[in-house]
């Protein structure tokens, strides 16, 4: 189960992507790694990882 920090950060980032009209293609919680992973963008080129403490990183591929 995601931590409260992860859930809040996921909502904030999802809203930010939506406000910028960026489609979200994948939203997944990896139980093994305990991370939320989001793939977004017109070309599915934005990858966001949200860690258990709510900190996140992104990569544009």
C-alpha positions as CSV (number, residue, x, y, z in Angstrom):
1,X,0.0,0.0,0.0
2,X,1.4,3.5,-0.8
3,X,2.3,5.8,2.0
4,X,0.3,8.9,2.7
5,X,3.2,11.0,1.4
6,X,3.3,9.0,-1.8
7,X,-0.5,9.3,-2.3
8,X,-0.5,13.1,-1.8
9,X,2.4,13.6,-4.1
10,X,0.7,11.4,-6.7
11,X,-2.4,13.5,-6.6
12,X,-0.4,16.8,-6.9
13,X,1.7,15.5,-9.8
14,X,-1.3,14.0,-11.6
15,X,-3.1,17.4,-11.3
16,X,0.0,19.2,-12.6
17,X,0.1,16.9,-15.6
18,X,-3.6,17.4,-16.2
19,X,-3.3,21.2,-15.9
20,X,-0.6,21.1,-18.6
21,X,-2.8,18.9,-20.8
22,X,-0.3,16.0,-20.6
23,X,-2.0,12.6,-20.9
24,X,-1.2,9.9,-18.3
25,X,-0.6,6.5,-19.9
26,X,0.5,4.5,-16.9
27,X,0.0,4.8,-13.2
28,X,1.4,1.9,-11.2
29,X,2.3,1.1,-7.6
30,X,5.1,-1.4,-7.5
31,X,4.7,-3.4,-4.3
32,X,8.2,-4.9,-4.5
33,X,10.0,-1.6,-4.7
34,X,7.3,0.4,-2.9
35,X,7.3,3.1,-5.5
36,X,4.6,4.8,-7.7
37,X,5.6,5.0,-11.3
38,X,3.9,7.3,-13.8
39,X,4.4,7.5,-17.6
40,X,2.9,10.6,-19.2
41,X,3.3,13.0,-22.1
42,X,2.1,13.1,-25.7
43,X,4.9,10.8,-26.7
44,X,5.0,8.8,-23.4
45,X,8.3,10.5,-22.7
46,X,7.8,11.7,-19.1
47,X,8.6,9.1,-16.4
48,X,8.0,10.0,-12.8
49,X,9.0,7.9,-9.8
50,X,7.5,8.7,-6.3
51,X,9.4,7.2,-3.4
52,X,8.0,6.2,0.0
53,X,9.0,9.5,1.6
54,X,7.0,11.5,-1.0
55,X,10.1,12.7,-2.8
56,X,10.0,12.2,-6.5
57,X,12.2,12.4,-9.6
58,X,11.4,12.6,-13.3
59,X,13.1,11.8,-16.5
60,X,12.3,12.9,-20.0
61,X,13.3,10.2,-22.4
